[in-house]
Amino acid sequence: MTQYQLPFDNPALWDGFGSTQPPRTNPHRGLDFPQAGGTPIPSIADGTISYKGSSSVLGQVTVVEHPDGMFSGYSHSWNASPLNVGDPVARGQIVNYVGTSGSASTGNHLHLTLSVERLGVYSGQVQDPYPYIMDRLEPDPPPEPVASDLWTTDGALRPSTTITSASGLIRITVSAYGAGALVTYSIAGVRDRGEAIANWAAKTAELLLTDVSEASTSRTWIQFIPQNVAATVRVECYGLRPGAFVASPLIVVEAVA
């Protein structure tokens, strides 16, 4: 679901969508926000500039197309938008400035419309922006992680491996990930003569990898285990968004000399 925001915190709900308050002769096709002239107008959601133009009634108009198929219209601005058709915009980014252009304006304010049509700001189907926005103020929760196949250097499915290190150090390497990969590892089952060693019965960590610009990369972690004691190491990889892994992740667990 696309996340939205109100452009300003003072919607004129008393003369809101569908209102026929005098001097209106037709139902109100949008929602007004009184603001001082020149106040920056933020986009109500991420999108792309799909139209900029003017009419004698609505004055200077800017339209933003959003990922959910809706078009938000910003009318009565004081001048043409500084942005161009095709420019991407982020939620909250300035798309124009409050004005009072057009014969339908009686003072500085933003006239906001919401439509499934690119030029719905002028005619066609429109809907009340207020409940639509208020129902979409929060982003969707992140998807539940989906476990990827766990591969080792020999290509076998091996979710865990037992390793002994004379130095007490092991190296965990995960390759072929992109932004949004989550790697978890656990070190468990550390025993000496069959007895669990205190403080080493379990060790876990989670590492969220973000801001990865390369399509395929790798990362290495060095971890400690008791010297010369067999430890079971389990590594799991999850993709938190599409493209987190460009291939089946390659996992290598090895002792460090």
N, C-alpha and C positions, 0 to 999 in steps of 0.2 A: 504494500500500500504506500502511495506517495505521501510524504509528510508535508503538511501545510502549516501556515501561520497567518494570523490576522495581520494586515499591513500596519494597522494602528490599533490602539486599545480603546477607541471611542466610536464604535459603530453607531450610526443614528438609527437605532432599532425602532424608534417611535415612527419613523418614516421609512421603514425597511422595504424589503422585497415585496412586491405586489401592492404596496400602499397606494391609495387614491386620495391622500391628504391634499386639500387645496394648496396651491393652484394646479395640481396635477389633473390632466384630463384623460390620462391613460395610466394603467397600473405601472408602478415602478419596476424596471427591469433589472435593478441591481441593488447595491447597498452603498450608502454614502458615509464618508469619513471626513468631517470638517477638520481642516488643518490650515496653518498659515501658508500663504503663498511662498513657493520655493522650497517647501519641506520635501526631502528626498522620499520617493515612493519605493518601498522594497517589493521584490517579487514574492508572492505568497507561497511559492514552491519552486523546486528545481525545474528547469525547462529550457526552451529555446525561443528566441524572439521570432514570431511567425508573421507579424504584421506591424507596420507603423504607418500612420496616415492621419488624416483629419477629415472632419465633416462640419457643416455649418451648425449642427445641433450639439454634437458631443465634443467638438473642438479637437484638440490633439489627442490621439488614441494610440496606445501601445498594446499589443496582444502577445501573450506568452503561451506556448503550447507545453503541456506538462506530460510526464511519462504515463499517466493514467488515462490519457486521451482527452482531458479537459483543457479548455482555453480560458485563461483569465484576461479580462480586458480592463485597462486603466485609462479613464477618460477625463477630459477637462484639464489636462496638463498645460503648463504654461508655455511649452515649446515642444518641438519634435524630440523624440527620445534620442539620446546620444548614442544608443546602441543601434546595430544594423540587423536586418533580417538574417537569421541563421546563427546569430551569436548565442552561445550557451549562457545561461544565467543560473546562479545558485539561489536557493531559498534565502531571502533577506538581502539579496544584491539589489542595488539601486537600478531601476529601469526608467525612471523619469522623475519629474518634480511637480508638486501640487500647483495647480493654477485655477483659472476660472474661464478658460476658453470655451466657446460654443454657446449657442443661444439658450440651451437648457440649464445653464449654470447661473445661479443667483449669488455666488460667492465662492471663495477659494475652498475647494474640497476635492477628494478623490471619489469618483463614481466607479465602483468595482462591479464587474459582471463576471459570470461564470457560465460557460456554455460548452456543449459537445461539438460546436461548429466553429470553424476558424474565425468567421466574421459574425458570430452570434452577438457580438457587442452591438451591432447595428440592427439586426433582425434575426428571426428564427427562434430556436429553442434556447431558453436560459433557465437557470435554477437558482434558488436562494443560496448565496455564497456563505451565509453565516453558519447554518447547521452543517453544511458540507465541510467547511474548514474546521469547525469545532470537533467534528468526529475524527479528524485526521491530524491532530496536533502532535501525537506521539508516533515515532517510527515503529515499524513492525519489529517484534523481537527477533534476534538472530536465529537462524535455523538451527535445529539440533545437529550436532556434529555427526557425520556419517563416517564410520571407520573405513579407511582405505586398506587395500591388501598390504601385508607386511612382508617385505622381501629382504633377503640377505644377499651377500655377494655371490652365493652359488645359485640364486634364483629360487630357493626353496621357501615355502611359506613357513616362517618360523617366528611366532610372536614373542618368544623368549629364548634366551640362550644362557648357558652356564659358563662362567669364565673365572680364571684364577690369575691374579697379578702379583708378581714378586715385589713390585714397587708400591703396590697399593693404589695405583692409578689405572683407570680405564678411560678409553676414548669412545664417545658415541658420535657418529656422523650420520646425518640425514641429508639426502640429496634429492634433486628434482622437485623442489617446492617453489611456490610463488607467494604473493601476498595473501594473508589470511590462513596460513597453515598453523595448526596447533600440534605441537609435539609433546607427548607426556612420556616420562620414563619412570620406572620403579626398580629398585634394587632390593631384593628380598631373599629369604632362604639362606642367609649367610650363616654357616655353621662350622664349628670346630669340634671334631670328634662326635658329631651328631647332636651337639648342643647349640642352641641358638645363642649368638653373642648379643649381649645387651646393647641397645641403641642401634643395632644393625638389622633388626628383624624386618624392618621396612623403611624405605626411603622413597619419597615421591616428589616430583616437581612438574610444573607445567610451564611451557615456554610458548608464548604467542608471538609469531613472526609477522611483522607488518612492515609496510614501506619498502617492500622488495620490488625493485624496478626491473630486474632481469627476469627473463622468462624461465630460466632454470638455474638454480644455484644450490649451494650446500652450506651447512653449518655444523660446527663441531663443538661438543662440550666435553670437558674433562671432569671426571667424578672420582671420588675416593671410595675405596673398599678396604677392609682389613687385608694386610699383606698375607699372601700365600693361603688364602681361604676362599673356597669356591663360593661364588655369588651368582644368583640368578637375576639376569637383567631383562626386563621387558620394556620394549619401546612401542608406542602406538602413535599413529599419525591420523589426524582428522583434518578435513577440509571445511573451513567455516564459511567459505563462499566459493562460487564457481571459479575454476582456474587455480585453486590453491595448490594443486599438484598437477604438473604438466605430464606426468607419467606415474607409473607405480613407484612410490618412493623407495629409494635404495637406502637401506639401513645397515650400518657396519658398527659392530661392537668389538673392540679389541683392547688387549692389555697394552699399557705404556711401559716401555723398558725403563 
